[in-house]
Amino acid sequence: MTTLLLAEHDNKSLNEATRKALTAAKALGAPVHVLVAGQGAQAVAAAAAKLDGVEKVLLADDAAYGHHLAEPLAALIVSLAGGYGAIVAAGTTTGKNVTPRVAALLDVMQVSEITKVVSPDTFERPIYAGNAIQTVQASDAKKVITVRGASFAAAADGAATAPVEAVAATAQDGSSHFKGEEVAKSDRPELASAKIIISGGRALGSSEAFGKVIEPIADKLGAAMGASRAAVDAGYAPNDWQVGQTGKVVAPDLYIAASRRHEGLQGHRRDQQGRGGPDLPGRRLRPRRRPLHPAAGARRRTRQDRQVRAGDRQVAAVSQSDAAQRP
């Protein structure tokens, strides 16, 4: 059956996450239709129609979808779900907000944050903060899937343009209403899709240090700025800079981190939750280590000597025991 892909957009342009989710959707082996739900989103639908592998674009243009509230979007998707074998969305804020409601209304299990499509019903996804990869086989007739974009290449534009078909909005139950939003504006690249990222950790010590250390390098490289959870919790950086398991998943061409070891930025197994895969190139900036105080070095040597002597005593005791047991 056909796959339905929910487009990620801001009513003006198509988000890069949609292209990556499309790559995963095509791997299911079925034709792909793209759903563009928004207000005044004709330009987004036109961009989606140019993507390679898209058979048709469904455009739901209504004020109810202008702010991508989960309840009206989920109701729309469920109303269209009858002809689809899989419903796919990028693992973004919108995708993670909408798809659980869709899965619940369809009474199926959701497969979240897939990193590989093994077969149309079998997928790989990270668990235990990225320390293990789980292979999941979904037995439901309809699959509801979110895609970790860092694990898939972005789909390119195709040679042909898919047709755009208008779909009617569904009746609204009034359970949610848009009140307002505060959007941070910046001339820097968006963190989730940036090609170069430099991130700072708690070791920087203050928000002023972020401005002195991280910002000049970001300006030189045209990079996005990120931060560890510890730095965000300490108030050194805003929430939308957070990279990691509880922040944004990124997959840049170059990643630079200025932080302490194991702070969630340098690329060990735990950090792959936030930074794509193990092949991601990166550099870690850290201050020069201070020399140990002489007394500390003496204490360490004394402790090591005691351990060696204790080991020697154990070996000697074992030797004496062996000798006593011999005839």
N, C-alpha and C positions, 0 to 999 in steps of 0.2 A: 504493500500500500504506500501511498504518497506520504512524504514527510512535511510537516508544517514547521517553519522556522520563524520565531518571533524576532522582528528587527529591533535593534537597539538604536535610538536616535534622539535628537533634541528638537524635532519638528522642522529642522532646517537641513541637517546633514546626517548621513549614515555613519554610525560609530564603527570604528575598526573592529570591535568585538564581534560585529555581525559577520564580517568576512571570515573570521576564524571559526565561528560557530557553523558557518556554511560548509567549511571544509569537513568538519565532523559530520554534519548532516548528510553530505554527499557520500561519506564512507558507509552509510547505512545501506546504500545500494538501491535506493528508490528515488523517483523524481522528487524535487524539492519545490515547495511553494513558500513564498515569503509573505508574512503578514506585517503590514505597516499600519499601526494604529496610532493616530495622533490627530492634531488639529492643524490644518494648513500644511500637511506633510506631503504635498504632491511632488516636491523636489526629492524627498527621501525615496518615494516610490519609484521615481524615474531612475535614481541611482541604483536601487535594488534590482531593477529590471535589467540592468547592464551586467550584473554579476554572472560569472561563468557557472553554469550548472543550474541556474534558476529557470524553472519551467513557467511559473506564473507568479505574479505579485497581487496580493489581495490588499486593497486600500480601504481601511475603515477611518473615514475622516469625520470626526465629531468632537464637539467640545468636551464630551465626557472622557476622551482619551488624551486630551491636551497635556495633562500633567502626569500621565502614566500611573494612575492610581491602580492598586492591585485588584480591587474588587471588580470594577467595570472591565478591566482587561481580562481577568480570569473568566468572567461570564461570557465575553466575546469569544474567547478561545474555545470554551466548552461548547458553545453553540455551533462552532465550525468543526469540532473534533470528529464528527461522525465519519467523514471520508478519509481520515488520516490514521496511519499506523503508528506514527511517532510525532511527538511535539517537542521541539528542541528550542532552547534559549541559551544565550551566553550566560556564564556564571557571574553576572554583574549584579549591582544592587537591585535593578529592576527585575532581572531574571530570577534572582533568589527570592524576590518578594512575590512574584506572580505564580511561578510554577508549583510551589507547594499547594496553593489554593486550587490550581487546575487539577493536580493529582488527587486531592481530596474529593473534589466534585465528581471526578471520573471514577473514584474508588480504585485507584491503582497506586503501586509503589513508585516513588520517584527515584531515579538514578542520578545522583548529584556529582558535579565536578569531574566528569570523565576526562581522562587524559589520553585514552586510546580506544578506538572501535575495533574490537577483535572480530566480531560478526554482527549481523543485524540485531541480535539479542544479547550479546556478551560484550562487556566493557571493562576497562581498567580504570581505577580511581585510587587516589592516595588516601591512606588512613594513618592514624597515630602521628599526626603532624608531619606527614610525608615520610615517615620512617619505614613504611611498608606500602606495597601496592596490592590492592585487592582486585581480584577478577570477579565480576558480578554478572550473573545470567538472569535476565528479567523474563519472567514467565507470563506477564500480563499481555493481553492482546494489544493494548495501546501502551506505548512507552512515553514517559515524560522525563526529559533529560536536560540537565544543565551541563555546559561545556566549560572546562578550564581553558581559556583562550591562550595561555602561555604555552600550551602543549601542541597547538595546531598552527600551521602556516595560514596566512591570510589568503583568501581566494581572490583571484584577479578578475578583471572585467573580461567578459566573453566577446565573441565576434557578433553574436546576435542579441537582440533586445527582447526580453520576455513581455508578454501582454500584461497590462495592468487592469484589474477587475475591481470595481467598487463593491463593497459589502456594507450592508445596513448595520447600524449600531443596535445593540441589544437594549432591552428595557433596563433602567437603572433602579436599584432598590433603595438608593439614598443612604446606604450604610456608611459611606465615607464622603467627605467633602474637602476640597482643596482650600486651605486658608492663606497660605503664603510660603515663601521660601527665601533663604538668604544664600546666594551663590557667590563663592569666592572668585574674584576675577584676577587673572594673571596673564602676563605675556609669555610665560614659559610654556613648554609643551605639557600636555596633560599626562599625569604620572603613569596611568595605566597603559598608555600607548607610546610613551616616549622611547626613543632609540638610545638615548644616553641618560643615565640617572646617577646622581651623586647623593648619598644618604649619610646622615649623621646619627650618632648614638648619644647615650647619656654621658659618655666620656667627655663630650665637648663642654659640659658644665653649665651652659646658659643659652638663652635664645640669642644673646649678643654674639656668642661664639659661632653660632650658626651663620650669622650675618658676616662675620669676619673670615671664617674658614671655608664654609660650604658655598656661600653665595658667589664669591669671586670666581671660583672654579666653574660653577654652573654657568656664569655669564660668559666665560671664555669658551666653553664647550657647547653652549646652547643647550644645556641639559635641564632636565626636570630635577626638582629637589625632593628628597624623601627623608624619612626618619624612622627610627626603631620605636617600638611600643613604649619602651622605657623613657625615651626622650619625649614622646608625646604626653605620656602620663605625668612627666615632670614639668610640663608646660613650656618646653623649649621649642616646640614646633606644633603647628595646627594639626587637627585630626586627619584632614584629607591628605597629609603627607605620609601617613603611616604605611609602611611596607611590611608584609609578613602574613602569617596565618590569620590574624585578626584584622589585617589591613588590606591593602591592594595587592593583587597578584600581578607581577610585572615580568616582562621578557625583553629587556633591552639588548642592544648590540654591545653596549659597554656599561658595566655597573661598577661604581666606585663607592666604597664604604669607609667612613671614618668613625670607628667605634671600638669598644672593647670586644675581646673574644667572647663568642657565644652570646651576643646581645641580639641576635636575630637579623644580622645583615651580611655576614661574611661568606655564606655559601656552604656551610656544613649541611648534613642531611636534613636537620630540622628546618633550615632556612629555605630549602627548596620549595616549601609550601608557598613562600611569597615571591620567589624569584625564578619560576619556571623549572628548568632542569639542571642536571649536574654539569652540562657542557657550557653553561653560561659563562662568558669571560668576565672577569672582574678583578678589582684591585682593592686592597684594604690599607687605609692610611692609619697609622697609629703612632703615638708619641714614643720617643726613645725611652727605653726602660731605665729607671734610676738604679744605680748600683746598690747592692745590699749593704747595709750597715755592717762594719766588721764584726760586731758582737753577734749579729744575726747569722753571719757566715760561720762563726765559731760554734754557735749553738747547733747549727745544722750539721757541722762536721762531728760534734760530740754525739749527737743523736744517731748519726750513721755509724759511728764507732761502736756505740752500745748495741746497735742492731747486729753488727758483724760479730761482736763478742758473744751475744746471745745465740747466734746461729752456730758459732764454733762450739759452744757448750752443748747444744743439742746434738751436733754431729759426734762429739766426744762421748756423750751419754749413750748414743746408739751403738757406737763402736764397742764400748765396754759391755753393753748388754749382749752383743753378738759374741764377744769373747767368752763371756760367762756361760753361754749356752753350748759352746763347742765341747766335745768329749776330751 
